[in-house]
Amino acid sequence: MNYFRANQTVEIGEGTIALTDAQAGPRRRKLMKVKDGVYQVRELVQFKAGEVVGIVGDVPKHLVHKVDPVDADGNSPEPEEDFEPAPAPKKKPGPKRKPRTGDAE
């Protein structure tokens, strides 16, 4: 199960998701309970920014930019200690231009 926090409104129209009872309650007509806390999506369901949802399998491509990965408790994963951002590439100097010398006749 992959968990994510929506960073904007997210819509899920199919698949199997994990929700809390509080999340599932208002959406119960659009879900089919598989087991405690796990539901099959029957109709399009929306989640507000900040809600944590678990999804079986990979997060669909259309949602990747709308969500942030978290653990089952909704905590953001710790960054790797050895991670260092790559240095910015150095700009190469462009070609030198000849200065303009008056108007062309």
PEGIBEL-V559580 format. One line per field, one symbol per residue. psi: psi as a letter, one per 30 degrees, with the letter a starting at -180 (. if undefined). A space follows every 50 residues. Layout:
psi = ???
This chain:
psi = kkklkkglkkkkflaklklleeeeefgffglkkeajfkkkkelkkkklkf kkkkkkalkkeffefflkklaffgkkkklkefkkkkkkkkkkklkkkkkk iakk.
